[in-house]
Amino acid sequence: FKIKINETVYEKSTNTIMRLIDISEDSRCPDPTDNNESISNPGSCIHNPKTLIHLIIETPRFNTFDDFIYKEQLKDYEFFYGGNYIKISKIDPDILELNRFIDDSDYEITISISNNNK
């Protein structure tokens, strides 16, 4: 499913409520593979591009998950909480140019949640 900032999603099969509170840092790059200091194109990134996400997750019989997660641009972020496997796979919109301002209302995160690790 997809979730936006300040949105709450209920995932019925796992009885889980998820809220995306904020994206407080976004250092993604237009071309995250162009990151070699000596041979990269001008204006490319020479850092590890990532996004800092604040999530709150509630599943019955478990303590509330209220934490910040760094999602790297080139990797999915996977973790286990509340008896479920949770994967953050995509952050939209894509970064088309460096230093582009993205309004909070434009962010959308793709998350999957399941009882088994698939």
Biopython code that builds the backbone (N, CA, C, O; Angstrom):
import numpy as np
from Bio.PDB.StructureBuilder import StructureBuilder

atoms = [
    (1, "PHE", "N", (0.834, -1.183, 0.000)),
    (1, "PHE", "CA", (0.000, 0.000, 0.000)),
    (1, "PHE", "C", (0.874, 1.240, 0.000)),
    (1, "PHE", "O", (2.080, 1.169, 0.235)),
    (2, "LYS", "N", (0.255, 2.366, -0.265)),
    (2, "LYS", "CA", (0.956, 3.649, -0.257)),
    (2, "LYS", "C", (0.403, 4.502, 0.874)),
    (2, "LYS", "O", (-0.778, 4.425, 1.211)),
    (3, "ILE", "N", (1.279, 5.316, 1.453)),
    (3, "ILE", "CA", (0.880, 6.168, 2.564)),
    (3, "ILE", "C", (1.551, 7.530, 2.413)),
    (3, "ILE", "O", (2.701, 7.632, 1.986)),
    (4, "LYS", "N", (0.810, 8.568, 2.773)),
    (4, "LYS", "CA", (1.321, 9.939, 2.702)),
    (4, "LYS", "C", (1.562, 10.476, 4.115)),
    (4, "LYS", "O", (1.102, 9.897, 5.099)),
    (5, "ILE", "N", (2.282, 11.580, 4.195)),
    (5, "ILE", "CA", (2.541, 12.219, 5.489)),
    (5, "ILE", "C", (1.207, 12.609, 6.139)),
    (5, "ILE", "O", (0.304, 13.121, 5.478)),
    (6, "ASN", "N", (1.109, 12.357, 7.432)),
    (6, "ASN", "CA", (-0.094, 12.617, 8.249)),
    (6, "ASN", "C", (-1.270, 11.717, 7.891)),
    (6, "ASN", "O", (-2.409, 12.022, 8.242)),
    (7, "GLU", "N", (-1.011, 10.627, 7.207)),
    (7, "GLU", "CA", (-2.069, 9.687, 6.843)),
    (7, "GLU", "C", (-1.962, 8.461, 7.748)),
    (7, "GLU", "O", (-0.870, 8.076, 8.165)),
    (8, "THR", "N", (-3.111, 7.856, 8.042)),
    (8, "THR", "CA", (-3.170, 6.623, 8.822)),
    (8, "THR", "C", (-3.770, 5.536, 7.948)),
    (8, "THR", "O", (-4.784, 5.745, 7.281)),
    (9, "VAL", "N", (-3.127, 4.364, 7.960)),
    (9, "VAL", "CA", (-3.599, 3.232, 7.161)),
    (9, "VAL", "C", (-3.827, 2.051, 8.101)),
    (9, "VAL", "O", (-3.007, 1.771, 8.975)),
    (10, "TYR", "N", (-4.952, 1.364, 7.906)),
    (10, "TYR", "CA", (-5.243, 0.146, 8.660)),
    (10, "TYR", "C", (-5.060, -1.033, 7.721)),
    (10, "TYR", "O", (-5.702, -1.102, 6.673)),
    (11, "GLU", "N", (-4.180, -1.964, 8.095)),
    (11, "GLU", "CA", (-3.933, -3.154, 7.292)),
    (11, "GLU", "C", (-4.668, -4.309, 7.973)),
    (11, "GLU", "O", (-4.254, -4.793, 9.027)),
    (12, "LYS", "N", (-5.763, -4.735, 7.350)),
    (12, "LYS", "CA", (-6.702, -5.663, 7.979)),
    (12, "LYS", "C", (-6.103, -7.039, 8.282)),
    (12, "LYS", "O", (-6.300, -7.559, 9.381)),
    (13, "SER", "N", (-5.379, -7.636, 7.339)),
    (13, "SER", "CA", (-4.917, -9.016, 7.531)),
    (13, "SER", "C", (-3.934, -9.156, 8.698)),
    (13, "SER", "O", (-3.825, -10.230, 9.290)),
    (14, "THR", "N", (-3.220, -8.079, 9.031)),
    (14, "THR", "CA", (-2.275, -8.126, 10.152)),
    (14, "THR", "C", (-2.776, -7.328, 11.358)),
    (14, "THR", "O", (-2.103, -7.259, 12.386)),
    (15, "ASN", "N", (-3.963, -6.727, 11.223)),
    (15, "ASN", "CA", (-4.577, -5.932, 12.293)),
    (15, "ASN", "C", (-3.623, -4.831, 12.786)),
    (15, "ASN", "O", (-3.457, -4.613, 13.986)),
    (16, "THR", "N", (-3.008, -4.154, 11.820)),
    (16, "THR", "CA", (-1.982, -3.163, 12.122)),
    (16, "THR", "C", (-2.401, -1.779, 11.645)),
    (16, "THR", "O", (-2.951, -1.620, 10.555)),
    (17, "ILE", "N", (-2.130, -0.784, 12.482)),
    (17, "ILE", "CA", (-2.363, 0.612, 12.116)),
    (17, "ILE", "C", (-0.999, 1.271, 11.927)),
    (17, "ILE", "O", (-0.117, 1.151, 12.777)),
    (18, "MET", "N", (-0.838, 1.965, 10.807)),
    (18, "MET", "CA", (0.429, 2.611, 10.503)),
    (18, "MET", "C", (0.192, 4.080, 10.184)),
    (18, "MET", "O", (-0.713, 4.423, 9.424)),
    (19, "ARG", "N", (1.026, 4.955, 10.779)),
    (19, "ARG", "CA", (0.939, 6.391, 10.509)),
    (19, "ARG", "C", (2.302, 6.903, 10.074)),
    (19, "ARG", "O", (3.313, 6.647, 10.729)),
    (20, "LEU", "N", (2.320, 7.623, 8.969)),
    (20, "LEU", "CA", (3.537, 8.292, 8.522)),
    (20, "LEU", "C", (3.500, 9.699, 9.102)),
    (20, "LEU", "O", (2.677, 10.518, 8.694)),
    (21, "ILE", "N", (4.376, 9.980, 10.038)),
    (21, "ILE", "CA", (4.383, 11.260, 10.740)),
    (21, "ILE", "C", (5.116, 12.328, 9.937)),
    (21, "ILE", "O", (4.625, 13.447, 9.786)),
    (22, "ASP", "N", (6.295, 11.976, 9.424)),
    (22, "ASP", "CA", (7.106, 13.000, 8.772)),
    (22, "ASP", "C", (8.219, 12.371, 7.947)),
    (22, "ASP", "O", (8.615, 11.227, 8.169)),
    (23, "ILE", "N", (8.708, 13.141, 6.998)),
    (23, "ILE", "CA", (9.966, 12.856, 6.321)),
    (23, "ILE", "C", (10.845, 14.055, 6.643)),
    (23, "ILE", "O", (10.664, 15.137, 6.085)),
    (24, "SER", "N", (11.794, 13.854, 7.545)),
    (24, "SER", "CA", (12.547, 14.994, 8.062)),
    (24, "SER", "C", (13.879, 15.221, 7.369)),
    (24, "SER", "O", (14.537, 16.235, 7.604)),
    (25, "GLU", "N", (14.278, 14.292, 6.523)),
    (25, "GLU", "CA", (15.519, 14.456, 5.769)),
    (25, "GLU", "C", (15.377, 13.692, 4.469)),
    (25, "GLU", "O", (14.858, 12.576, 4.449)),
    (26, "ASP", "N", (15.838, 14.294, 3.382)),
    (26, "ASP", "CA", (15.787, 13.623, 2.083)),
    (26, "ASP", "C", (17.034, 14.008, 1.300)),
    (26, "ASP", "O", (17.129, 15.113, 0.767)),
    (27, "SER", "N", (17.984, 13.092, 1.238)),
    (27, "SER", "CA", (19.225, 13.366, 0.512)),
    (27, "SER", "C", (19.369, 12.451, -0.701)),
    (27, "SER", "O", (20.481, 12.105, -1.100)),
    (28, "ARG", "N", (18.228, 12.062, -1.286)),
    (28, "ARG", "CA", (18.274, 11.212, -2.471)),
    (28, "ARG", "C", (18.862, 11.984, -3.651)),
    (28, "ARG", "O", (18.909, 13.215, -3.642)),
    (29, "CYS", "N", (19.304, 11.251, -4.654)),
    (29, "CYS", "CA", (19.991, 11.833, -5.807)),
    (29, "CYS", "C", (19.264, 11.487, -7.105)),
    (29, "CYS", "O", (18.575, 10.469, -7.178)),
    (30, "PRO", "N", (19.414, 12.338, -8.137)),
    (30, "PRO", "CA", (18.814, 12.008, -9.435)),
    (30, "PRO", "C", (19.352, 10.688, -9.986)),
    (30, "PRO", "O", (18.594, 9.894, -10.543)),
    (31, "ASP", "N", (20.665, 10.448, -9.832)),
    (31, "ASP", "CA", (21.278, 9.192, -10.256)),
    (31, "ASP", "C", (22.136, 8.674, -9.103)),
    (31, "ASP", "O", (23.321, 8.999, -9.024)),
    (32, "PRO", "N", (21.558, 7.878, -8.218)),
    (32, "PRO", "CA", (22.290, 7.446, -7.023)),
    (32, "PRO", "C", (23.482, 6.544, -7.322)),
    (32, "PRO", "O", (24.324, 6.334, -6.448)),
    (33, "THR", "N", (23.572, 6.003, -8.540)),
    (33, "THR", "CA", (24.713, 5.155, -8.884)),
    (33, "THR", "C", (25.911, 5.984, -9.334)),
    (33, "THR", "O", (27.024, 5.463, -9.420)),
    (34, "ASP", "N", (25.700, 7.261, -9.622)),
    (34, "ASP", "CA", (26.777, 8.157, -10.058)),
    (34, "ASP", "C", (27.380, 8.816, -8.822)),
    (34, "ASP", "O", (27.089, 9.972, -8.514)),
    (35, "ASN", "N", (28.230, 8.058, -8.115)),
    (35, "ASN", "CA", (28.707, 8.556, -6.823)),
    (35, "ASN", "C", (30.209, 8.375, -6.613)),
    (35, "ASN", "O", (30.671, 8.256, -5.478)),
    (36, "ASN", "N", (30.956, 8.354, -7.689)),
    (36, "ASN", "CA", (32.403, 8.235, -7.592)),
    (36, "ASN", "C", (33.014, 9.630, -7.596)),
    (36, "ASN", "O", (32.811, 10.392, -8.541)),
    (37, "GLU", "N", (33.757, 9.969, -6.552)),
    (37, "GLU", "CA", (34.297, 11.326, -6.412)),
    (37, "GLU", "C", (35.142, 11.761, -7.593)),
    (37, "GLU", "O", (35.105, 12.932, -7.970)),
    (38, "SER", "N", (35.901, 10.853, -8.186)),
    (38, "SER", "CA", (36.837, 11.260, -9.232)),
    (38, "SER", "C", (36.256, 11.222, -10.639)),
    (38, "SER", "O", (36.735, 11.950, -11.509)),
    (39, "ILE", "N", (35.245, 10.404, -10.893)),
    (39, "ILE", "CA", (34.742, 10.304, -12.276)),
    (39, "ILE", "C", (33.260, 10.633, -12.420)),
    (39, "ILE", "O", (32.696, 10.449, -13.498)),
    (40, "SER", "N", (32.624, 11.112, -11.368)),
    (40, "SER", "CA", (31.192, 11.418, -11.445)),
    (40, "SER", "C", (30.940, 12.671, -12.263)),
    (40, "SER", "O", (31.810, 13.531, -12.395)),
    (41, "ASN", "N", (29.745, 12.757, -12.806)),
    (41, "ASN", "CA", (29.325, 13.950, -13.536)),
    (41, "ASN", "C", (29.159, 15.114, -12.567)),
    (41, "ASN", "O", (28.855, 14.903, -11.393)),
    (42, "PRO", "N", (29.358, 16.347, -13.048)),
    (42, "PRO", "CA", (29.128, 17.506, -12.173)),
    (42, "PRO", "C", (27.689, 17.507, -11.653)),
    (42, "PRO", "O", (26.753, 17.211, -12.396)),
    (43, "GLY", "N", (27.524, 17.837, -10.391)),
    (43, "GLY", "CA", (26.187, 17.898, -9.808)),
    (43, "GLY", "C", (25.663, 16.570, -9.314)),
    (43, "GLY", "O", (24.510, 16.485, -8.890)),
    (44, "SER", "N", (26.482, 15.525, -9.357)),
    (44, "SER", "CA", (26.014, 14.235, -8.862)),
    (44, "SER", "C", (26.310, 14.121, -7.368)),
    (44, "SER", "O", (26.920, 15.011, -6.776)),
    (45, "CYS", "N", (25.879, 13.039, -6.782)),
    (45, "CYS", "CA", (26.014, 12.851, -5.337)),
    (45, "CYS", "C", (27.237, 12.007, -5.030)),
    (45, "CYS", "O", (27.509, 11.019, -5.713)),
    (46, "ILE", "N", (27.968, 12.398, -4.007)),
    (46, "ILE", "CA", (29.088, 11.560, -3.566)),
    (46, "ILE", "C", (28.861, 11.104, -2.125)),
    (46, "ILE", "O", (29.806, 10.799, -1.398)),
    (47, "HIS", "N", (27.593, 11.065, -1.730)),
    (47, "HIS", "CA", (27.227, 10.592, -0.394)),
    (47, "HIS", "C", (26.295, 9.388, -0.544)),
    (47, "HIS", "O", (25.926, 9.013, -1.657)),
    (48, "ASN", "N", (25.930, 8.801, 0.564)),
    (48, "ASN", "CA", (24.997, 7.681, 0.561)),
    (48, "ASN", "C", (23.575, 8.253, 0.600)),
    (48, "ASN", "O", (23.119, 8.668, 1.666)),
    (49, "PRO", "N", (22.864, 8.284, -0.534)),
    (49, "PRO", "CA", (21.545, 8.936, -0.575)),
    (49, "PRO", "C", (20.504, 8.183, 0.254)),
    (49, "PRO", "O", (20.339, 6.970, 0.122)),
    (50, "LYS", "N", (19.805, 8.935, 1.113)),
    (50, "LYS", "CA", (18.835, 8.297, 2.001)),
    (50, "LYS", "C", (17.753, 9.282, 2.409)),
    (50, "LYS", "O", (17.850, 10.487, 2.173)),
    (51, "THR", "N", (16.715, 8.725, 3.034)),
    (51, "THR", "CA", (15.579, 9.505, 3.499)),
    (51, "THR", "C", (15.281, 9.102, 4.941)),
    (51, "THR", "O", (15.285, 7.918, 5.276)),
    (52, "LEU", "N", (15.022, 10.098, 5.793)),
    (52, "LEU", "CA", (14.696, 9.830, 7.195)),
    (52, "LEU", "C", (13.183, 9.912, 7.371)),
    (52, "LEU", "O", (12.571, 10.960, 7.160)),
    (53, "ILE", "N", (12.595, 8.782, 7.762)),
    (53, "ILE", "CA", (11.141, 8.626, 7.855)),
    (53, "ILE", "C", (10.752, 8.430, 9.321)),
    (53, "ILE", "O", (11.409, 7.679, 10.042)),
    (54, "HIS", "N", (9.691, 9.098, 9.761)),
    (54, "HIS", "CA", (9.164, 8.898, 11.116)),
    (54, "HIS", "C", (7.846, 8.134, 10.997)),
    (54, "HIS", "O", (6.873, 8.637, 10.435)),
    (55, "LEU", "N", (7.830, 6.922, 11.532)),
    (55, "LEU", "CA", (6.655, 6.039, 11.469)),
    (55, "LEU", "C", (6.164, 5.694, 12.871)),
    (55, "LEU", "O", (6.950, 5.545, 13.806)),
    (56, "ILE", "N", (4.852, 5.572, 12.989)),
    (56, "ILE", "CA", (4.243, 4.991, 14.189)),
    (56, "ILE", "C", (3.420, 3.790, 13.727)),
    (56, "ILE", "O", (2.586, 3.903, 12.828)),
    (57, "ILE", "N", (3.666, 2.637, 14.356)),
    (57, "ILE", "CA", (2.964, 1.407, 13.992)),
    (57, "ILE", "C", (2.368, 0.812, 15.260)),
    (57, "ILE", "O", (3.034, 0.720, 16.291)),
    (58, "GLU", "N", (1.104, 0.409, 15.169)),
    (58, "GLU", "CA", (0.429, -0.206, 16.311)),
    (58, "GLU", "C", (-0.166, -1.543, 15.894)),
    (58, "GLU", "O", (-0.916, -1.639, 14.923)),
    (59, "THR", "N", (0.191, -2.569, 16.655)),
    (59, "THR", "CA", (-0.353, -3.906, 16.469)),
    (59, "THR", "C", (-0.769, -4.404, 17.852)),
    (59, "THR", "O", (0.005, -4.279, 18.801)),
    (60, "PRO", "N", (-1.972, -4.966, 17.989)),
    (60, "PRO", "CA", (-2.423, -5.436, 19.303)),
    (60, "PRO", "C", (-1.407, -6.369, 19.964)),
    (60, "PRO", "O", (-0.774, -7.186, 19.294)),
    (61, "ARG", "N", (-1.257, -6.240, 21.277)),
    (61, "ARG", "CA", (-0.381, -7.057, 22.122)),
    (61, "ARG", "C", (1.103, -6.712, 21.978)),
    (61, "ARG", "O", (1.950, -7.427, 22.514)),
    (62, "PHE", "N", (1.432, -5.637, 21.269)),
    (62, "PHE", "CA", (2.823, -5.212, 21.128)),
    (62, "PHE", "C", (2.948, -3.744, 21.514)),
    (62, "PHE", "O", (2.005, -2.970, 21.350)),
    (63, "ASN", "N", (4.111, -3.366, 22.026)),
    (63, "ASN", "CA", (4.368, -1.957, 22.302)),
    (63, "ASN", "C", (4.307, -1.170, 20.998)),
    (63, "ASN", "O", (4.645, -1.693, 19.937)),
    (64, "THR", "N", (3.881, 0.071, 21.076)),
    (64, "THR", "CA", (3.808, 0.921, 19.893)),
    (64, "THR", "C", (5.211, 1.171, 19.349)),
    (64, "THR", "O", (6.131, 1.504, 20.096)),
    (65, "PHE", "N", (5.356, 1.004, 18.040)),
    (65, "PHE", "CA", (6.603, 1.332, 17.352)),
    (65, "PHE", "C", (6.525, 2.808, 16.984)),
    (65, "PHE", "O", (5.654, 3.205, 16.211)),
    (66, "ASP", "N", (7.407, 3.610, 17.517)),
    (66, "ASP", "CA", (7.444, 5.047, 17.243)),
    (66, "ASP", "C", (8.911, 5.404, 17.059)),
    (66, "ASP", "O", (9.625, 5.663, 18.028)),
    (67, "ASP", "N", (9.355, 5.414, 15.793)),
    (67, "ASP", "CA", (10.787, 5.552, 15.564)),
    (67, "ASP", "C", (11.076, 6.203, 14.220)),
    (67, "ASP", "O", (10.204, 6.339, 13.361)),
    (68, "PHE", "N", (12.342, 6.602, 14.073)),
    (68, "PHE", "CA", (12.843, 7.164, 12.820)),
    (68, "PHE", "C", (13.639, 6.093, 12.090)),
    (68, "PHE", "O", (14.400, 5.347, 12.707)),
    (69, "ILE", "N", (13.462, 6.019, 10.779)),
    (69, "ILE", "CA", (14.109, 5.007, 9.953)),
    (69, "ILE", "C", (14.839, 5.707, 8.816)),
    (69, "ILE", "O", (14.284, 6.590, 8.163)),
    (70, "TYR", "N", (16.095, 5.307, 8.582)),
    (70, "TYR", "CA", (16.811, 5.772, 7.394)),
    (70, "TYR", "C", (16.613, 4.758, 6.279)),
    (70, "TYR", "O", (17.063, 3.617, 6.384)),
    (71, "LYS", "N", (15.948, 5.168, 5.224)),
    (71, "LYS", "CA", (15.755, 4.315, 4.043)),
    (71, "LYS", "C", (16.754, 4.750, 2.979)),
    (71, "LYS", "O", (16.674, 5.869, 2.473)),
    (72, "GLU", "N", (17.696, 3.870, 2.636)),
    (72, "GLU", "CA", (18.659, 4.173, 1.580)),
    (72, "GLU", "C", (17.953, 4.153, 0.232)),
    (72, "GLU", "O", (17.012, 3.388, 0.019)),
    (73, "GLN", "N", (18.422, 5.008, -0.677)),
    (73, "GLN", "CA", (17.756, 5.147, -1.966)),
    (73, "GLN", "C", (17.820, 3.869, -2.804)),
    (73, "GLN", "O", (16.862, 3.545, -3.507)),
    (74, "LEU", "N", (18.923, 3.152, -2.738)),
    (74, "LEU", "CA", (19.099, 1.987, -3.607)),
    (74, "LEU", "C", (18.690, 0.664, -2.963)),
    (74, "LEU", "O", (18.826, -0.387, -3.589)),
    (75, "LYS", "N", (18.194, 0.694, -1.726)),
    (75, "LYS", "CA", (17.831, -0.547, -1.035)),
    (75, "LYS", "C", (16.452, -0.421, -0.399)),
    (75, "LYS", "O", (16.039, 0.661, 0.019)),
    (76, "ASP", "N", (15.752, -1.550, -0.335)),
    (76, "ASP", "CA", (14.531, -1.605, 0.463)),
    (76, "ASP", "C", (14.944, -1.611, 1.936)),
    (76, "ASP", "O", (16.030, -2.073, 2.285)),
    (77, "TYR", "N", (14.067, -1.094, 2.786)),
    (77, "TYR", "CA", (14.311, -1.155, 4.229)),
    (77, "TYR", "C", (13.322, -2.159, 4.794)),
    (77, "TYR", "O", (12.110, -1.969, 4.687)),
    (78, "GLU", "N", (13.834, -3.233, 5.398)),
    (78, "GLU", "CA", (12.972, -4.282, 5.929)),
    (78, "GLU", "C", (13.226, -4.458, 7.422)),
    (78, "GLU", "O", (14.366, -4.406, 7.883)),
    (79, "PHE", "N", (12.142, -4.667, 8.169)),
    (79, "PHE", "CA", (12.278, -4.925, 9.595)),
    (79, "PHE", "C", (11.093, -5.755, 10.077)),
    (79, "PHE", "O", (10.093, -5.910, 9.377)),
    (80, "PHE", "N", (11.232, -6.281, 11.288)),
    (80, "PHE", "CA", (10.218, -7.142, 11.887)),
    (80, "PHE", "C", (9.643, -6.421, 13.093)),
    (80, "PHE", "O", (10.385, -5.995, 13.979)),
    (81, "TYR", "N", (8.318, -6.281, 13.132)),
    (81, "TYR", "CA", (7.650, -5.656, 14.274)),
    (81, "TYR", "C", (6.248, -6.248, 14.406)),
    (81, "TYR", "O", (5.568, -6.472, 13.405)),
    (82, "GLY", "N", (5.827, -6.497, 15.622)),
    (82, "GLY", "CA", (4.465, -6.932, 15.894)),
    (82, "GLY", "C", (4.097, -8.246, 15.239)),
    (82, "GLY", "O", (2.935, -8.469, 14.898)),
    (83, "GLY", "N", (5.083, -9.123, 15.059)),
    (83, "GLY", "CA", (4.827, -10.403, 14.410)),
    (83, "GLY", "C", (4.720, -10.301, 12.900)),
    (83, "GLY", "O", (4.294, -11.252, 12.244)),
    (84, "ASN", "N", (5.100, -9.162, 12.340)),
    (84, "ASN", "CA", (4.966, -8.938, 10.897)),
    (84, "ASN", "C", (6.276, -8.462, 10.279)),
    (84, "ASN", "O", (7.096, -7.812, 10.929)),
    (85, "TYR", "N", (6.445, -8.801, 9.022)),
    (85, "TYR", "CA", (7.564, -8.302, 8.236)),
    (85, "TYR", "C", (7.094, -7.049, 7.510)),
    (85, "TYR", "O", (6.073, -7.066, 6.823)),
    (86, "ILE", "N", (7.836, -5.976, 7.664)),
    (86, "ILE", "CA", (7.466, -4.700, 7.068)),
    (86, "ILE", "C", (8.588, -4.276, 6.128)),
    (86, "ILE", "O", (9.765, -4.318, 6.486)),
    (87, "LYS", "N", (8.208, -3.867, 4.926)),
    (87, "LYS", "CA", (9.202, -3.455, 3.936)),
    (87, "LYS", "C", (8.820, -2.103, 3.357)),
    (87, "LYS", "O", (7.707, -1.917, 2.865)),
    (88, "ILE", "N", (9.751, -1.163, 3.420)),
    (88, "ILE", "CA", (9.595, 0.138, 2.773)),
    (88, "ILE", "C", (10.386, 0.050, 1.479)),
    (88, "ILE", "O", (11.611, -0.069, 1.501)),
    (89, "SER", "N", (9.685, 0.108, 0.348)),
    (89, "SER", "CA", (10.352, -0.162, -0.923)),
    (89, "SER", "C", (10.547, 1.056, -1.813)),
    (89, "SER", "O", (11.460, 1.069, -2.639)),
    (90, "LYS", "N", (9.706, 2.085, -1.664)),
    (90, "LYS", "CA", (9.818, 3.214, -2.595)),
    (90, "LYS", "C", (9.361, 4.493, -1.918)),
    (90, "LYS", "O", (8.449, 4.497, -1.091)),
    (91, "ILE", "N", (10.018, 5.570, -2.294)),
    (91, "ILE", "CA", (9.625, 6.900, -1.848)),
    (91, "ILE", "C", (9.405, 7.746, -3.090)),
    (91, "ILE", "O", (10.297, 7.897, -3.924)),
    (92, "ASP", "N", (8.212, 8.289, -3.197)),
    (92, "ASP", "CA", (7.873, 9.167, -4.324)),
    (92, "ASP", "C", (7.675, 10.578, -3.804)),
    (92, "ASP", "O", (7.361, 10.746, -2.625)),
    (93, "PRO", "N", (7.845, 11.591, -4.623)),
    (93, "PRO", "CA", (8.275, 11.518, -6.019)),
    (93, "PRO", "C", (9.780, 11.274, -6.110)),
    (93, "PRO", "O", (10.524, 11.491, -5.153)),
    (94, "ASP", "N", (10.207, 10.818, -7.289)),
    (94, "ASP", "CA", (11.632, 10.645, -7.531)),
    (94, "ASP", "C", (12.323, 11.998, -7.502)),
    (94, "ASP", "O", (11.705, 13.035, -7.745)),
    (95, "ILE", "N", (13.598, 11.971, -7.205)),
    (95, "ILE", "CA", (14.411, 13.192, -7.242)),
    (95, "ILE", "C", (14.913, 13.357, -8.672)),
    (95, "ILE", "O", (15.686, 12.530, -9.157)),
    (96, "LEU", "N", (14.486, 14.403, -9.340)),
    (96, "LEU", "CA", (14.892, 14.622, -10.727)),
    (96, "LEU", "C", (16.056, 15.596, -10.837)),
    (96, "LEU", "O", (16.770, 15.607, -11.840)),
    (97, "GLU", "N", (16.248, 16.413, -9.807)),
    (97, "GLU", "CA", (17.386, 17.332, -9.790)),
    (97, "GLU", "C", (17.812, 17.554, -8.346)),
    (97, "GLU", "O", (17.002, 17.453, -7.424)),
    (98, "LEU", "N", (19.090, 17.857, -8.163)),
    (98, "LEU", "CA", (19.609, 18.087, -6.818)),
    (98, "LEU", "C", (18.986, 19.326, -6.201)),
    (98, "LEU", "O", (18.609, 20.265, -6.902)),
    (99, "ASN", "N", (18.883, 19.315, -4.880)),
    (99, "ASN", "CA", (18.383, 20.458, -4.106)),
    (99, "ASN", "C", (16.953, 20.855, -4.460)),
    (99, "ASN", "O", (16.556, 22.000, -4.247)),
    (100, "ARG", "N", (16.194, 19.933, -4.988)),
    (100, "ARG", "CA", (14.795, 20.209, -5.313)),
    (100, "ARG", "C", (13.978, 20.170, -4.028)),
    (100, "ARG", "O", (14.133, 19.254, -3.220)),
    (101, "PHE", "N", (13.114, 21.152, -3.835)),
    (101, "PHE", "CA", (12.231, 21.156, -2.669)),
    (101, "PHE", "C", (11.001, 20.310, -2.986)),
    (101, "PHE", "O", (10.374, 20.482, -4.031)),
    (102, "ILE", "N", (10.664, 19.405, -2.087)),
    (102, "ILE", "CA", (9.463, 18.584, -2.240)),
    (102, "ILE", "C", (8.528, 18.924, -1.087)),
    (102, "ILE", "O", (8.900, 18.807, 0.081)),
    (103, "ASP", "N", (7.342, 19.337, -1.414)),
    (103, "ASP", "CA", (6.347, 19.660, -0.402)),
    (103, "ASP", "C", (5.924, 18.383, 0.327)),
    (103, "ASP", "O", (5.836, 17.316, -0.280)),
    (104, "ASP", "N", (5.666, 18.498, 1.627)),
    (104, "ASP", "CA", (5.244, 17.325, 2.408)),
    (104, "ASP", "C", (4.058, 16.604, 1.785)),
    (104, "ASP", "O", (3.989, 15.375, 1.823)),
    (105, "SER", "N", (3.133, 17.349, 1.217)),
    (105, "SER", "CA", (1.922, 16.737, 0.653)),
    (105, "SER", "C", (2.210, 15.912, -0.601)),
    (105, "SER", "O", (1.363, 15.128, -1.028)),
    (106, "ASP", "N", (3.396, 16.078, -1.197)),
    (106, "ASP", "CA", (3.744, 15.326, -2.408)),
    (106, "ASP", "C", (4.409, 13.985, -2.111)),
    (106, "ASP", "O", (4.461, 13.117, -2.983)),
    (107, "TYR", "N", (4.911, 13.807, -0.906)),
    (107, "TYR", "CA", (5.589, 12.555, -0.562)),
    (107, "TYR", "C", (4.589, 11.409, -0.450)),
    (107, "TYR", "O", (3.478, 11.577, 0.054)),
    (108, "GLU", "N", (5.009, 10.242, -0.932)),
    (108, "GLU", "CA", (4.213, 9.021, -0.804)),
    (108, "GLU", "C", (5.186, 7.853, -0.676)),
    (108, "GLU", "O", (6.127, 7.725, -1.460)),
    (109, "ILE", "N", (4.950, 7.013, 0.311)),
    (109, "ILE", "CA", (5.843, 5.891, 0.576)),
    (109, "ILE", "C", (5.109, 4.588, 0.300)),
    (109, "ILE", "O", (3.953, 4.418, 0.689)),
    (110, "THR", "N", (5.793, 3.670, -0.376)),
    (110, "THR", "CA", (5.235, 2.348, -0.650)),
    (110, "THR", "C", (5.748, 1.381, 0.415)),
    (110, "THR", "O", (6.953, 1.200, 0.590)),
    (111, "ILE", "N", (4.793, 0.765, 1.123)),
    (111, "ILE", "CA", (5.103, -0.147, 2.230)),
    (111, "ILE", "C", (4.329, -1.445, 2.031)),
    (111, "ILE", "O", (3.180, -1.435, 1.591)),
    (112, "SER", "N", (4.973, -2.557, 2.358)),
    (112, "SER", "CA", (4.240, -3.825, 2.388)),
    (112, "SER", "C", (4.403, -4.429, 3.779)),
    (112, "SER", "O", (5.415, -4.229, 4.451)),
    (113, "ILE", "N", (3.389, -5.166, 4.185)),
    (113, "ILE", "CA", (3.398, -5.800, 5.506)),
    (113, "ILE", "C", (2.794, -7.191, 5.369)),
    (113, "ILE", "O", (1.750, -7.366, 4.741)),
    (114, "SER", "N", (3.462, -8.180, 5.963)),
    (114, "SER", "CA", (2.944, -9.547, 5.868)),
    (114, "SER", "C", (3.370, -10.345, 7.091)),
    (114, "SER", "O", (4.264, -9.950, 7.839)),
    (115, "ASN", "N", (2.699, -11.485, 7.269)),
    (115, "ASN", "CA", (3.005, -12.376, 8.389)),
    (115, "ASN", "C", (4.225, -13.238, 8.115)),
    (115, "ASN", "O", (4.797, -13.818, 9.038)),
    (116, "ASN", "N", (4.628, -13.327, 6.852)),
    (116, "ASN", "CA", (5.791, -14.149, 6.526)),
    (116, "ASN", "C", (6.771, -13.349, 5.680)),
    (116, "ASN", "O", (6.399, -12.355, 5.056)),
    (117, "ASN", "N", (8.003, -13.780, 5.664)),
    (117, "ASN", "CA", (9.074, -13.035, 5.010)),
    (117, "ASN", "C", (9.137, -13.371, 3.526)),
    (117, "ASN", "O", (9.927, -14.216, 3.106)),
    (118, "LYS", "N", (8.302, -12.705, 2.736)),
    (118, "LYS", "CA", (8.278, -12.934, 1.280)),
    (118, "LYS", "C", (8.429, -11.634, 0.567)),
    (118, "LYS", "O", (8.435, -11.602, -0.664)),
]
sb = StructureBuilder()
sb.init_structure("model")
sb.init_model(0)
sb.init_chain("A")
sb.init_seg("    ")
for serial, (resi, resn, name, xyz) in enumerate(atoms, 1):
    if name == "N":
        sb.init_residue(resn, " ", resi, " ")
    sb.init_atom(name, np.array(xyz, "f"), 0.0, 1.0, " ", f" {name:<3s}", serial, name[0])
structure = sb.get_structure()
